[in-house]
Amino acid sequence: MDQAEKIIIYAAFDNAIEANIAKTKLDAYGIPCFLTEENFTGLYPLRNDIFPGVRLHIFERDFIQTKEVLEDVE
């Protein structure tokens, strides 16, 4: 599979709110992404081996730009 088309898990968050904030910021910068496991936060409020958290997926080609956007603290 071409790296440009490979989807990776960039990060996992403890709750859907944190994950959606990150997704919204990436959307604002035009970086395609999506979340999975959002519905499990009600069932498993803490991350563990069974539930690793709400996952943020991106294209591998966008890794560096995603890191810059999400780690930008003003």
MMTF fields as JSON, N, C-alpha, C and O atoms, coordinates in Angstrom:
{
  "mmtfVersion": "1.0.0",
  "mmtfProducer": "UNKNOWN",
  "numBonds": 295,
  "numAtoms": 296,
  "numGroups": 74,
  "numChains": 1,
  "numModels": 1,
  "chainsPerModel": [1],
  "groupsPerChain": [74],
  "chainIdList": ["A"],
  "bondAtomList": [4, 2, 8, 6, 12, 10, 16, 14, 20, 18, 24, 22, 28, 26, 32, 30, 36, 34, 40, 38, 44, 42, 48, 46, 52, 50, 56, 54, 60, 58, 64, 62, 68, 66, 72, 70, 76, 74, 80, 78, 84, 82, 88, 86, 92, 90, 96, 94, 100, 98, 104, 102, 108, 106, 112, 110, 116, 114, 120, 118, 124, 122, 128, 126, 132, 130, 136, 134, 140, 138, 144, 142, 148, 146, 152, 150, 156, 154, 160, 158, 164, 162, 168, 166, 172, 170, 176, 174, 180, 178, 184, 182, 188, 186, 192, 190, 196, 194, 200, 198, 204, 202, 208, 206, 212, 210, 216, 214, 220, 218, 224, 222, 228, 226, 232, 230, 236, 234, 240, 238, 244, 242, 248, 246, 252, 250, 256, 254, 260, 258, 264, 262, 268, 266, 272, 270, 276, 274, 280, 278, 284, 282, 288, 286, 292, 290],
  "bondOrderList": [1, 1, 1, 1, 1, 1, 1, 1, 1, 1, 1, 1, 1, 1, 1, 1, 1, 1, 1, 1, 1, 1, 1, 1, 1, 1, 1, 1, 1, 1, 1, 1, 1, 1, 1, 1, 1, 1, 1, 1, 1, 1, 1, 1, 1, 1, 1, 1, 1, 1, 1, 1, 1, 1, 1, 1, 1, 1, 1, 1, 1, 1, 1, 1, 1, 1, 1, 1, 1, 1, 1, 1, 1],
  "groupList": [{"groupName": "MET", "atomNameList": ["N", "CA", "C", "O"], "elementList": ["N", "C", "C", "O"], "formalChargeList": [0, 0, 0, 0], "bondAtomList": [1, 0, 2, 1, 3, 2], "bondOrderList": [1, 1, 2], "singleLetterCode": "M", "chemCompType": "L-PEPTIDE LINKING"}, {"groupName": "ASP", "atomNameList": ["N", "CA", "C", "O"], "elementList": ["N", "C", "C", "O"], "formalChargeList": [0, 0, 0, 0], "bondAtomList": [1, 0, 2, 1, 3, 2], "bondOrderList": [1, 1, 2], "singleLetterCode": "D", "chemCompType": "L-PEPTIDE LINKING"}, {"groupName": "GLN", "atomNameList": ["N", "CA", "C", "O"], "elementList": ["N", "C", "C", "O"], "formalChargeList": [0, 0, 0, 0], "bondAtomList": [1, 0, 2, 1, 3, 2], "bondOrderList": [1, 1, 2], "singleLetterCode": "Q", "chemCompType": "L-PEPTIDE LINKING"}, {"groupName": "ALA", "atomNameList": ["N", "CA", "C", "O"], "elementList": ["N", "C", "C", "O"], "formalChargeList": [0, 0, 0, 0], "bondAtomList": [1, 0, 2, 1, 3, 2], "bondOrderList": [1, 1, 2], "singleLetterCode": "A", "chemCompType": "L-PEPTIDE LINKING"}, {"groupName": "GLU", "atomNameList": ["N", "CA", "C", "O"], "elementList": ["N", "C", "C", "O"], "formalChargeList": [0, 0, 0, 0], "bondAtomList": [1, 0, 2, 1, 3, 2], "bondOrderList": [1, 1, 2], "singleLetterCode": "E", "chemCompType": "L-PEPTIDE LINKING"}, {"groupName": "LYS", "atomNameList": ["N", "CA", "C", "O"], "elementList": ["N", "C", "C", "O"], "formalChargeList": [0, 0, 0, 0], "bondAtomList": [1, 0, 2, 1, 3, 2], "bondOrderList": [1, 1, 2], "singleLetterCode": "K", "chemCompType": "L-PEPTIDE LINKING"}, {"groupName": "ILE", "atomNameList": ["N", "CA", "C", "O"], "elementList": ["N", "C", "C", "O"], "formalChargeList": [0, 0, 0, 0], "bondAtomList": [1, 0, 2, 1, 3, 2], "bondOrderList": [1, 1, 2], "singleLetterCode": "I", "chemCompType": "L-PEPTIDE LINKING"}, {"groupName": "TYR", "atomNameList": ["N", "CA", "C", "O"], "elementList": ["N", "C", "C", "O"], "formalChargeList": [0, 0, 0, 0], "bondAtomList": [1, 0, 2, 1, 3, 2], "bondOrderList": [1, 1, 2], "singleLetterCode": "Y", "chemCompType": "L-PEPTIDE LINKING"}, {"groupName": "PHE", "atomNameList": ["N", "CA", "C", "O"], "elementList": ["N", "C", "C", "O"], "formalChargeList": [0, 0, 0, 0], "bondAtomList": [1, 0, 2, 1, 3, 2], "bondOrderList": [1, 1, 2], "singleLetterCode": "F", "chemCompType": "L-PEPTIDE LINKING"}, {"groupName": "ASN", "atomNameList": ["N", "CA", "C", "O"], "elementList": ["N", "C", "C", "O"], "formalChargeList": [0, 0, 0, 0], "bondAtomList": [1, 0, 2, 1, 3, 2], "bondOrderList": [1, 1, 2], "singleLetterCode": "N", "chemCompType": "L-PEPTIDE LINKING"}, {"groupName": "THR", "atomNameList": ["N", "CA", "C", "O"], "elementList": ["N", "C", "C", "O"], "formalChargeList": [0, 0, 0, 0], "bondAtomList": [1, 0, 2, 1, 3, 2], "bondOrderList": [1, 1, 2], "singleLetterCode": "T", "chemCompType": "L-PEPTIDE LINKING"}, {"groupName": "LEU", "atomNameList": ["N", "CA", "C", "O"], "elementList": ["N", "C", "C", "O"], "formalChargeList": [0, 0, 0, 0], "bondAtomList": [1, 0, 2, 1, 3, 2], "bondOrderList": [1, 1, 2], "singleLetterCode": "L", "chemCompType": "L-PEPTIDE LINKING"}, {"groupName": "GLY", "atomNameList": ["N", "CA", "C", "O"], "elementList": ["N", "C", "C", "O"], "formalChargeList": [0, 0, 0, 0], "bondAtomList": [1, 0, 2, 1, 3, 2], "bondOrderList": [1, 1, 2], "singleLetterCode": "G", "chemCompType": "PEPTIDE LINKING"}, {"groupName": "PRO", "atomNameList": ["N", "CA", "C", "O"], "elementList": ["N", "C", "C", "O"], "formalChargeList": [0, 0, 0, 0], "bondAtomList": [1, 0, 2, 1, 3, 2], "bondOrderList": [1, 1, 2], "singleLetterCode": "P", "chemCompType": "L-PEPTIDE LINKING"}, {"groupName": "CYS", "atomNameList": ["N", "CA", "C", "O"], "elementList": ["N", "C", "C", "O"], "formalChargeList": [0, 0, 0, 0], "bondAtomList": [1, 0, 2, 1, 3, 2], "bondOrderList": [1, 1, 2], "singleLetterCode": "C", "chemCompType": "L-PEPTIDE LINKING"}, {"groupName": "ARG", "atomNameList": ["N", "CA", "C", "O"], "elementList": ["N", "C", "C", "O"], "formalChargeList": [0, 0, 0, 0], "bondAtomList": [1, 0, 2, 1, 3, 2], "bondOrderList": [1, 1, 2], "singleLetterCode": "R", "chemCompType": "L-PEPTIDE LINKING"}, {"groupName": "VAL", "atomNameList": ["N", "CA", "C", "O"], "elementList": ["N", "C", "C", "O"], "formalChargeList": [0, 0, 0, 0], "bondAtomList": [1, 0, 2, 1, 3, 2], "bondOrderList": [1, 1, 2], "singleLetterCode": "V", "chemCompType": "L-PEPTIDE LINKING"}, {"groupName": "HIS", "atomNameList": ["N", "CA", "C", "O"], "elementList": ["N", "C", "C", "O"], "formalChargeList": [0, 0, 0, 0], "bondAtomList": [1, 0, 2, 1, 3, 2], "bondOrderList": [1, 1, 2], "singleLetterCode": "H", "chemCompType": "L-PEPTIDE LINKING"}],
  "groupTypeList": [0, 1, 2, 3, 4, 5, 6, 6, 6, 7, 3, 3, 8, 1, 9, 3, 6, 4, 3, 9, 6, 3, 5, 10, 5, 11, 1, 3, 7, 12, 6, 13, 14, 8, 11, 10, 4, 4, 9, 8, 10, 12, 11, 7, 13, 11, 15, 9, 1, 6, 8, 13, 12, 16, 15, 11, 17, 6, 8, 4, 15, 1, 8, 6, 2, 10, 5, 4, 16, 11, 4, 1, 16, 4],
  "groupIdList": [1, 2, 3, 4, 5, 6, 7, 8, 9, 10, 11, 12, 13, 14, 15, 16, 17, 18, 19, 20, 21, 22, 23, 24, 25, 26, 27, 28, 29, 30, 31, 32, 33, 34, 35, 36, 37, 38, 39, 40, 41, 42, 43, 44, 45, 46, 47, 48, 49, 50, 51, 52, 53, 54, 55, 56, 57, 58, 59, 60, 61, 62, 63, 64, 65, 66, 67, 68, 69, 70, 71, 72, 73, 74],
  "secStructList": [7, 7, 4, 4, 4, 7, 3, 3, 3, 3, 3, 3, 3, 1, 1, 2, 2, 2, 2, 2, 2, 2, 2, 2, 2, 2, 2, 2, 6, 6, 7, 7, 3, 3, 3, 3, 7, 4, 4, 4, 4, 6, 6, 7, 7, 1, 7, 7, 1, 1, 7, 7, 7, 3, 3, 3, 3, 3, 3, 4, 4, 4, 2, 2, 2, 2, 2, 2, 2, 2, 6, 7, 7, 7],
  "xCoordList": [0.84, 0.0, 0.883, 1.872, 0.521, 1.245, 1.122, 0.04, 2.24, 2.239, 1.217, 0.617, 1.019, 0.082, -1.345, -2.173, -1.646, -3.007, -3.165, -4.279, -2.092, -2.153, -2.754, -2.333, -3.738, -4.383, -3.78, -3.657, -3.406, -2.798, -3.585, -4.353, -3.383, -3.934, -2.9, -1.786, -3.267, -2.332, -2.299, -1.227, -3.468, -3.543, -4.833, -5.774, -4.845, -6.06, -6.331, -5.414, -7.586, -7.992, -8.877, -9.544, -8.873, -9.665, -11.162, -11.961, -11.546, -12.982, -13.239, -12.325, -14.505, -14.891, -14.723, -14.497, -14.825, -14.679, -13.265, -13.086, -12.259, -10.867, -10.598, -9.936, -11.112, -10.901, -11.553, -10.965, -12.757, -13.447, -12.793, -12.838, -12.19, -11.444, -10.264, -10.022, -9.536, -8.408, -8.895, -8.29, -9.97, -10.515, -10.951, -10.681, -11.618, -12.076, -10.904, -10.97, -9.832, -8.645, -8.024, -7.633, -7.932, -7.389, -8.292, -7.806, -9.607, -10.551, -10.335, -10.391, -10.088, -9.877, -8.625, -8.555, -7.645, -6.422, -6.5, -5.522, -7.641, -7.822, -7.154, -6.89, -6.877, -6.243, -7.345, -8.053, -7.507, -8.56, -8.294, -7.172, -9.329, -9.195, -10.575, -11.597, -10.586, -11.846, -11.593, -10.462, -12.666, -12.59, -13.284, -14.24, -12.79, -13.463, -13.529, -12.808, -14.382, -14.576, -15.194, -15.077, -15.846, -16.458, -17.558, -17.702, -18.324, -19.477, -19.102, -19.934, -17.878, -17.464, -17.116, -16.938, -17.016, -16.636, -17.653, -17.288, -18.917, -19.937, -19.816, -20.129, -19.361, -19.221, -17.912, -17.868, -16.864, -15.534, -14.95, -14.182, -15.291, -14.851, -13.333, -12.806, -12.64, -11.182, -10.528, -11.025, -9.414, -8.688, -8.053, -7.576, -8.048, -7.421, -7.055, -7.074, -6.727, -6.342, -7.491, -7.271, -8.71, -9.875, -10.274, -10.585, -10.264, -10.666, -9.534, -9.301, -8.829, -7.674, -8.029, -7.124, -9.288, -9.698, -10.292, -10.353, -10.726, -11.254, -10.052, -9.129, -10.068, -8.906, -9.064, -10.118, -7.995, -7.934, -7.108, -5.928, -7.734, -7.075, -6.752, -7.545, -5.569, -5.133, -4.439, -4.124, -4.206, -3.347, -1.906, -1.521, -1.124, 0.269, 1.038, 1.94, 0.681, 1.358, 1.162, 1.949, 0.114, -0.195, 0.351, 0.023, 1.175, 1.651, 2.377, 2.06, 3.333, 4.131, 3.262, 3.371, 2.4, 1.52, 0.55, 0.283, 0.026, -0.878, -0.164, -0.717, 1.043, 1.823, 2.038, 1.889, 2.385, 2.596, 1.322, 1.367, 0.197, -1.077, -1.513, -1.908, -1.441, -1.961, -1.004, -1.435, 0.274, 1.211, 1.473, 2.271, 0.812, 0.95, 0.216, -1.014, 0.977, 0.415, 0.709, 1.864, -0.362, -0.177, -0.435, -0.328],
  "yCoordList": [-1.184, 0.0, 1.245, 1.319, 2.191, 3.45, 4.237, 4.314, 4.826, 5.589, 6.723, 7.053, 7.313, 8.426, 7.994, 8.821, 6.72, 6.224, 5.438, 5.043, 5.208, 4.415, 5.24, 6.369, 4.665, 5.329, 4.77, 3.557, 5.678, 5.271, 5.88, 6.825, 5.327, 5.917, 6.909, 6.525, 8.182, 9.203, 9.262, 9.354, 9.21, 9.337, 8.705, 8.463, 8.445, 7.974, 8.918, 9.326, 9.256, 10.22, 9.555, 8.557, 10.12, 9.572, 9.761, 8.984, 10.798, 11.026, 11.637, 12.114, 11.611, 12.091, 13.598, 14.087, 14.337, 15.793, 16.164, 16.957, 15.594, 15.874, 15.465, 16.188, 14.312, 13.81, 14.725, 15.0, 15.195, 16.079, 17.441, 18.061, 17.919, 19.182, 19.029, 19.897, 17.928, 17.669, 17.531, 18.09, 16.797, 16.61, 17.936, 18.201, 18.767, 20.066, 20.946, 21.645, 20.905, 21.691, 21.201, 22.006, 19.882, 19.336, 19.671, 20.005, 19.582, 19.953, 21.4, 21.708, 22.283, 23.702, 23.911, 24.857, 23.025, 23.116, 22.283, 22.192, 21.687, 20.905, 19.548, 18.973, 19.03, 17.714, 16.677, 16.714, 15.75, 14.753, 13.809, 13.34, 13.542, 12.647, 12.145, 12.669, 11.115, 10.626, 9.972, 9.612, 9.821, 9.225, 7.871, 7.647, 6.97, 5.697, 5.445, 6.067, 4.549, 4.126, 5.218, 5.159, 6.21, 7.289, 6.79, 7.288, 5.816, 5.357, 4.54, 4.338, 4.075, 3.266, 4.09, 3.525, 5.407, 6.222, 6.133, 6.262, 5.917, 5.742, 4.404, 4.288, 3.395, 2.058, 1.885, 1.238, 2.466, 2.355, 3.749, 4.217, 4.416, 5.801, 5.96, 7.058, 4.898, 4.97, 4.079, 2.997, 4.546, 3.739, 2.554, 2.668, 1.414, 0.207, -0.705, -0.276, -1.946, -2.882, -3.193, -3.411, -3.217, -3.521, -2.315, -2.451, -1.15, 0.073, 1.084, 1.726, 1.235, 2.14, 3.616, 4.451, 3.965, 5.367, 5.676, 4.819, 6.911, 7.379, 7.605, 8.342, 6.977, 6.995, 8.022, 8.132, 8.763, 9.743, 9.142, 8.836, 8.976, 8.387, 9.469, 10.38, 9.351, 10.281, 9.479, 8.302, 10.142, 9.542, 9.682, 10.71, 8.654, 8.669, 9.85, 10.393, 10.237, 11.365, 12.679, 13.609, 12.772, 13.995, 13.993, 14.882, 13.01, 12.866, 14.114, 14.619, 14.602, 15.755, 16.999, 17.719, 17.255, 18.419, 18.286, 19.265, 17.088, 16.855, 17.123, 17.768, 16.636, 16.853, 18.339, 18.809, 19.081, 20.517, 21.241, 22.127, 20.865, 21.52, 21.211, 22.112, 19.945, 19.557, 19.896, 20.008, 20.059, 20.415, 21.9, 22.35, 22.673, 24.131, 24.704, 24.718, 25.166, 25.741, 27.232, 27.659, 28.012, 29.477, 30.091, 31.307],
  "zCoordList": [0.0, 0.0, 0.0, 0.729, -0.804, -0.92, 0.382, 0.964, 0.841, 2.088, 2.047, 3.07, 0.884, 0.757, 1.047, 1.431, 0.872, 1.082, 2.384, 2.727, 3.1, 4.322, 5.457, 5.708, 6.135, 7.27, 8.552, 8.722, 9.451, 10.722, 11.881, 11.699, 13.063, 14.28, 14.787, 15.145, 14.816, 15.274, 16.794, 17.391, 17.418, 18.875, 19.379, 18.622, 20.683, 21.357, 22.519, 23.231, 22.7, 23.715, 24.762, 24.487, 25.961, 27.055, 26.865, 27.388, 26.113, 25.92, 24.552, 23.879, 24.16, 22.834, 22.699, 21.592, 23.777, 23.705, 23.273, 22.349, 23.936, 23.567, 22.123, 21.378, 21.736, 20.381, 19.352, 18.306, 19.636, 18.7, 18.594, 17.531, 19.661, 19.597, 18.637, 17.799, 18.762, 17.86, 16.419, 15.504, 16.216, 14.864, 14.261, 13.09, 15.042, 14.556, 14.138, 13.127, 14.924, 14.588, 13.285, 12.44, 13.121, 11.872, 10.689, 9.609, 10.894, 9.83, 9.394, 8.204, 10.357, 10.055, 9.197, 8.413, 9.351, 8.555, 7.274, 6.532, 7.02, 5.8, 5.818, 4.762, 6.998, 7.125, 7.31, 8.317, 6.36, 6.488, 7.66, 7.852, 8.428, 9.582, 9.978, 9.533, 10.826, 11.374, 12.715, 13.044, 13.491, 14.826, 14.834, 14.092, 15.683, 15.919, 17.422, 18.203, 17.801, 19.2, 20.076, 21.3, 19.472, 20.249, 21.183, 22.299, 20.731, 21.508, 22.733, 23.618, 22.8, 23.931, 25.166, 26.245, 25.034, 26.189, 27.315, 28.484, 26.99, 28.027, 28.731, 29.916, 28.003, 28.581, 29.342, 30.388, 28.809, 29.401, 29.603, 28.762, 30.687, 30.869, 31.033, 30.847, 31.371, 31.517, 30.477, 30.164, 29.948, 28.971, 29.669, 30.798, 28.994, 29.521, 28.356, 27.202, 28.645, 27.582, 26.635, 25.444, 27.151, 26.32, 25.48, 24.297, 26.086, 25.399, 25.42, 26.444, 24.312, 24.289, 24.143, 24.118, 24.047, 23.932, 22.574, 21.693, 22.422, 21.144, 20.229, 20.576, 19.077, 18.191, 17.077, 16.45, 16.851, 15.771, 14.639, 14.814, 13.483, 12.314, 11.299, 11.062, 10.702, 9.654, 8.556, 8.731, 7.417, 6.398, 6.867, 7.425, 6.641, 7.082, 6.486, 7.123, 5.278, 4.625, 5.373, 5.198, 6.212, 6.953, 8.378, 9.164, 8.72, 10.097, 10.609, 11.686, 9.85, 10.31, 10.457, 11.449, 9.473, 9.555, 10.729, 11.425, 10.951, 12.078, 13.394, 14.285, 13.513, 14.736, 14.979, 16.107, 13.939, 14.076, 14.511, 15.364, 13.927, 14.25, 15.676, 16.416, 16.064, 17.381, 18.522, 19.669, 18.232, 19.274, 19.343, 20.165, 18.49, 18.475, 19.695, 19.742, 20.66, 21.866, 21.861, 21.823, 21.901, 21.857, 23.196, 23.349]
}
